[in-house]
Amino acid sequence: MRRRIVIAGAGPAGAAVAARLVQHGRAHEVLVLERYQFPRDKPCGGGLTGHADEVMAELDLELDVPHIPARDARVRYGSFERDVRLGKPVNVIRREDYDTSLARQVEAKGVEIVYGEAVVGFTDIGDAIEVETSKGRTISCEVLVGADGAASVIRKQLAPKGNAIPHRLFKLEMTLEAGQSWPDCMLYDFSLMAKGLRGYSWVFPVPGNLVNVGLMHYPAPDRRLGGKQLTELLRQGLADVGIEMAEQGARGWPVWGYHPSTRVSAPRVLTVGDAAGIDGLTGEGIAVAMEQAVIAGDHIERGLVVDNLGFQDYRRALRKAVVGRELELDRRLAKMLYGGPNWRDWLSLVLFDPDMLQVYASRVDGSEVLADQWGRLFKALARHMLKRRGRRRQLQQIAV
């Protein structure tokens, strides 16, 4: 079997690449192979943060599933809480519904998606890529797109991780008890850092009187926490905000953080979304995937037109784009906040500086590009140098 373009994965990354290729007039040249039947579970808070809305509009994709527009973000550490008004609402969706909707919209545009069949390997034979599938098929293509998520087979062949330590994401969707409700705000709770977590837990409202709860743990070398430990930490964190975690516990996944030096392409092959690395600070992936998908789709189109599918400049294009600059800044911030012994210094800056939370809220809602806010960031750092000791004492006082 031969198809000009094969996309591994029908999640937001794969669907968005397909949608971009449709805009280039290549709907019937694309085959998407998706490992699972949709709908399927996914470790994600479900917030359409950053520039997700703008990219969806650019790709002619609609948000046609139930969603909650969160107008506030709440940041918590121990007894300290602060609400931050978002410049524009962040829509919170259920990934099961959202991913299915995107896939259906792409199919309606003429793209073929095969569910229940995964890419399990590929071979470069010079003038084509031979793709091996979980159904035993071999498909020849000119371009292979790795949009197959954090456990990407394509990424593993391009950039073996060796002894690198992954991030860990744990997610659970729960029905609230009778008479219980959750406000239309997104909770980012750093309290568990005092108990060994290197990251944060979240509680996001989702349609149907549900909450999406979970945590992200950064791969700090001195904090290698296992699944049982992380699940217990999440249970404790939820109890602190009045939520009893369901007995089945949360489901966890390893994910890899973005790094600008990671190999994300090869001749006739490129990766997008979680396969290319998640946001190391927040663990977010939807908006990142869709922004990268536009770049990937345009690179594929250009390569097909000029008959040059080496993709030598793809990594640089990702890095230089707004999405790449923000990922790189967040990677550095994550290393400071989660990856070292001085996390209390950096967390106190985030919590107590009058401008830091607001500037990052603008990054979350997509109203500003954080990577363009160096002046504000340096001013906040200068203020912190003068107030660091007092803020650390304050942090110790509010820890519970």
FENCORJO-V155432 format. One line per field, one symbol per residue. ss: DSSP state (h for helix, s for strand, l for the rest). phi: phi as a letter, one per 20 degrees, with the letter a starting at -180 (. if undefined). psi: psi as a letter, one per 40 degrees, with the letter a starting at -180 (. if undefined). A space follows every 10 residues. Layout:
ss = ???
phi = ???
psi = ???
//
This chain:
ss = lsllssssll lhhhhhhhhh hhhlllhhhs ssssllllll llllllslll lhhhhhhhll lllllllsss ssssssslls ssssssssss ssllhhhhhh hhhhhhhhll lsssslllss ssssllllss sssllllsss slssssllll llhhhhhhll llllllssss ssssslllll llllsssssl hhhhhlllss ssssssllls ssssssslll llllllhhhh hhhhhhhhhh llllllllll ssssslslll llllssllss slhhhhlsll lllllhhhhh hhhhhhhhhh hhhhhhllll lllhhhhhhh lhhhhhhhhh hhhhhhhhll llhhhhhhhh hhlllhhhhh hhhhhllllh hhlhhhhhhh hhhhhhhhhh hhhhhhhhll
phi = .cbfcddeod fgffffffff fgfendgeed cdddgdeefb fbfafneeel dgfffgffem ddeddgbdfe ecdddcblee cbecfefbfd fdceggffff ffffffffeo eeddemcdfd rbcedneade dedfenedde becddedenf egffgfffbg emefdefcdc bbdceffgne bcffceedde gfffdofdrb dccdfcgnld cedrbccfff geceeeffff ffffgfffgf dndeffffme edcecdffbf effdbbgmcb dbmgfeoeff edmfbffgff ffffffffff gffffelcdf lfdfgffffe fgffffffff fffffffdec feffgfffff fdffdfffff gfffenebeg fedfffffff ffffgedgff fffffffefc
psi = ihhdhhhhhe addddddddd dddeffdeeh hhhhdihiii ihgidehgib fdddddddef iigfihihhh eihhhihbeh ihhhhidiih hhihdddddd ddddddddee hhhhiehihe iihheceihh hhieeeihhh idhhhgffad fhddddddgh ebeihiihhh ihhihiihei ihifihhhhe dedeeeigai iihhiiiffi ihiaihhigh degghidddd dddddddddd efhhhideai hiiiihihhe ehheiihehi iiaddehihd deeidddddd dddddddddd dddddefhfd fdedddddde iddddddddd ddddddddei efdddddddd dehedddddd ddddeeeihd eefddddddd ddddddeddd dddddddeh.
//
